[in-house]
């Protein structure tokens, strides 16, 4: 451990959670569009969106990793929370 001050650690966790949740929300919203594109036969556009979506999410996590372990772990938690929300919304729509 590098002995970071508590405020710095909390700041990294907060930034990581927020960035991960936002990146995850965009990621999973675009996943819905991605599925529609594949189903409509627009595979080229869908593949381009797929690559862009994944690259953007990875880029956010890489930036968080440069802040430190606390930030990237919190970012991963944010993505998982966004995934849970997207699944819940999707499940609620299908009922």
Backbone bond lengths (Angstrom), bond angles and torsions (degrees), N, CA, C in turn:
res aa  C-N    CA-C-N  psi(-1)  N-CA   C-N-CA  omega(-1)  CA-C   N-CA-C  phi
1 X - - - 1.452 - - 1.522 108.46 -
2 X 1.307 116.27 142.33 1.456 120.52 -176.88 1.519 113.15 -86.90
3 X 1.307 117.14 -5.56 1.453 120.10 179.27 1.521 112.96 72.54
4 X 1.318 117.61 39.83 1.453 120.88 178.11 1.520 110.07 -66.90
5 X 1.329 117.14 145.53 1.468 119.48 175.39 1.533 110.39 -61.50
6 X 1.316 115.82 151.21 1.460 121.60 -176.70 1.526 111.89 -56.67
7 X 1.320 117.09 -42.20 1.469 119.71 -179.67 1.530 110.71 -60.43
8 X 1.312 117.45 -40.21 1.467 121.50 179.95 1.524 110.35 -64.50
9 X 1.322 116.39 -43.61 1.466 120.23 178.80 1.527 110.33 -62.74
10 X 1.323 117.12 -45.11 1.463 120.88 178.90 1.519 111.22 -63.97
11 X 1.339 117.31 -37.08 1.456 121.59 177.81 1.537 110.01 -63.53
12 X 1.335 116.08 -44.88 1.467 120.61 178.58 1.530 111.31 -62.84
13 X 1.307 116.50 -41.37 1.473 120.24 178.47 1.532 110.13 -64.67
14 X 1.312 117.08 -45.03 1.465 120.39 179.67 1.521 112.34 -63.31
15 X 1.333 116.02 -45.60 1.470 119.69 178.15 1.527 110.55 -63.04
16 X 1.316 116.53 -40.83 1.457 120.56 -179.73 1.515 111.89 -64.32
17 X 1.325 116.68 -45.59 1.468 120.11 178.63 1.522 111.56 -61.40
18 X 1.322 116.52 -45.76 1.456 120.33 -178.81 1.528 111.27 -64.85
19 X 1.323 116.85 -48.93 1.465 120.32 -178.92 1.524 111.02 -64.30
20 X 1.330 117.21 -41.06 1.459 120.73 178.91 1.515 112.45 -65.84
21 X 1.327 116.21 -40.89 1.469 119.83 179.28 1.527 110.99 -66.44
22 X 1.328 117.11 -41.75 1.462 119.99 178.28 1.524 111.57 -67.04
23 X 1.331 116.32 -44.90 1.469 119.99 178.75 1.522 110.14 -62.91
24 X 1.322 116.86 -41.20 1.458 120.89 178.89 1.517 112.21 -65.52
25 X 1.331 116.85 -40.60 1.464 120.26 179.38 1.525 110.46 -62.57
26 X 1.323 116.84 -44.82 1.465 120.39 178.19 1.522 110.01 -65.94
27 X 1.312 116.24 -43.41 1.466 122.08 -179.03 1.530 111.27 -56.80
28 X 1.312 116.68 -48.84 1.457 119.87 -175.56 1.528 112.58 -79.41
29 X 1.325 118.23 -25.47 1.466 120.33 173.58 1.529 108.66 -68.47
30 X 1.326 116.55 -41.18 1.462 119.94 178.05 1.525 111.80 -71.04
31 X 1.319 117.14 -25.41 1.466 119.85 176.09 1.528 110.01 -62.56
32 X 1.305 116.65 -39.86 1.461 120.86 177.73 1.535 110.35 -60.92
33 X 1.333 116.25 -45.24 1.458 120.43 176.61 1.526 110.79 -63.94
34 X 1.317 116.10 -38.64 1.461 121.91 179.44 1.524 111.36 -59.58
35 X 1.306 116.97 -43.65 1.472 121.47 178.88 1.522 109.99 -63.20
36 X 1.331 116.37 -43.85 1.469 119.39 178.75 1.524 111.56 -60.66
37 X 1.331 116.81 -40.38 1.462 119.99 179.04 1.526 111.40 -64.32
38 X 1.321 117.23 -43.96 1.465 120.28 177.87 1.530 110.80 -61.49
39 X 1.324 116.73 -44.08 1.461 120.50 -177.91 1.524 112.92 -67.98
40 X 1.329 116.86 -27.07 1.466 119.85 179.51 1.528 112.26 -85.81
41 X 1.336 117.08 0.83 1.456 120.57 177.34 1.512 114.91 87.58
42 X 1.310 117.85 10.38 1.465 121.68 179.38 1.521 109.73 -96.86
43 X 1.323 115.20 63.64 1.462 121.60 -172.97 1.524 113.00 -63.76
44 X 1.326 117.73 -37.14 1.465 120.26 -179.32 1.514 111.93 -62.11
45 X 1.328 116.11 -48.56 1.467 121.08 178.54 1.528 109.81 -64.94
46 X 1.325 116.22 -39.82 1.466 120.64 -179.55 1.528 111.11 -63.42
47 X 1.327 117.02 -41.89 1.467 119.97 178.78 1.523 111.58 -65.88
48 X 1.331 116.62 -40.15 1.463 120.11 177.45 1.526 110.56 -63.25
49 X 1.327 117.23 -43.58 1.458 121.12 177.07 1.532 110.82 -63.33
50 X 1.325 116.14 -40.27 1.471 121.01 179.29 1.526 110.57 -59.24
51 X 1.323 116.65 -48.83 1.465 120.79 -179.72 1.525 111.51 -64.32
52 X 1.322 116.85 -41.95 1.464 121.07 179.67 1.523 110.73 -64.65
53 X 1.314 116.00 -43.33 1.473 121.88 -179.63 1.525 110.89 -60.94
54 X 1.317 116.01 -46.96 1.467 119.96 -179.91 1.526 111.60 -68.04
55 X 1.336 117.18 -41.34 1.465 120.57 179.98 1.522 111.53 -63.38
56 X 1.320 117.14 -39.71 1.468 120.36 179.83 1.529 111.15 -65.76
57 X 1.322 116.65 -41.91 1.468 119.94 179.32 1.525 110.67 -65.77
58 X 1.317 116.43 -43.22 1.468 120.45 177.52 1.525 110.30 -62.72
59 X 1.324 117.81 -40.95 1.463 121.03 179.96 1.526 111.35 -60.44
60 X 1.325 116.60 -42.41 1.473 119.78 177.94 1.527 110.22 -61.86
61 X 1.326 116.70 -44.29 1.469 119.69 -179.54 1.531 111.85 -67.49
62 X 1.313 118.07 -33.40 1.477 120.89 177.18 1.527 110.27 -66.85
63 X 1.328 116.42 -42.95 1.470 119.56 177.07 1.523 109.96 -61.35
64 X 1.317 116.87 -42.22 1.467 119.80 177.72 1.524 111.19 -64.61
65 X 1.324 117.13 -37.54 1.465 120.39 178.96 1.526 110.77 -62.60
66 X 1.321 116.35 -32.65 1.464 119.51 177.94 1.529 111.41 -69.14
67 X 1.343 116.55 -24.97 1.468 119.78 174.70 1.522 111.43 -74.40
68 X 1.334 115.90 -30.09 1.456 119.26 178.73 1.511 112.56 139.45
69 X 1.316 113.93 174.75 1.462 121.12 -175.66 1.524 111.94 -63.29
70 X 1.319 117.48 -41.44 1.464 120.02 -179.10 1.518 110.69 -61.09
71 X 1.317 116.80 -41.89 1.464 120.96 -177.43 1.527 111.21 -67.27
72 X 1.324 117.55 -44.02 1.463 119.09 -176.86 1.528 111.40 -71.60
73 X 1.313 117.45 -36.25 1.471 119.66 177.04 1.531 109.80 -66.12
74 X 1.321 116.36 -43.85 1.470 119.52 177.49 1.525 110.22 -63.86
75 X 1.324 117.77 -36.22 1.453 121.08 176.53 1.518 111.45 -62.92
76 X 1.321 116.50 -42.30 1.463 120.37 176.31 1.518 111.69 -62.29
77 X 1.313 116.32 -39.34 1.471 120.47 176.68 1.528 109.49 -63.88
78 X 1.328 117.20 -40.74 1.462 121.01 178.06 1.521 111.96 -61.16
79 X 1.327 116.95 -41.10 1.465 121.09 177.98 1.530 109.84 -64.42
80 X 1.318 116.87 -43.34 1.470 120.35 179.62 1.527 110.64 -63.96
81 X 1.319 117.32 -40.40 1.466 119.98 177.70 1.531 110.97 -63.99
82 X 1.333 116.50 -40.37 1.471 119.82 177.02 1.521 110.36 -64.50
83 X 1.319 117.23 -36.49 1.466 121.51 177.78 1.526 110.19 -63.85
84 X 1.318 115.92 -44.85 1.466 119.97 179.42 1.526 110.74 -60.69
85 X 1.317 116.14 -41.76 1.468 119.55 179.52 1.526 110.79 -65.74
86 X 1.328 116.95 -42.42 1.466 120.55 179.35 1.522 110.83 -63.15
87 X 1.329 116.87 -41.65 1.463 120.10 178.25 1.521 111.01 -64.80
88 X 1.314 116.71 -40.95 1.461 120.73 179.27 1.527 110.55 -63.38
89 X 1.336 116.99 -44.58 1.462 120.59 179.03 1.519 111.20 -64.18
90 X 1.322 116.06 -41.15 1.463 120.73 179.30 1.525 110.36 -63.88
91 X 1.314 115.75 -42.92 1.462 120.39 -179.64 1.524 110.58 -66.05
92 X 1.338 116.36 -38.43 1.457 120.75 179.53 1.529 111.53 -66.31
93 X 1.339 117.44 -36.21 1.469 121.65 178.51 1.523 111.27 -66.63
94 X 1.322 116.26 -35.46 1.470 119.80 -174.46 1.522 112.96 -79.57
95 X 1.300 118.44 -9.58 1.469 120.92 -179.42 1.462 112.01 -83.73
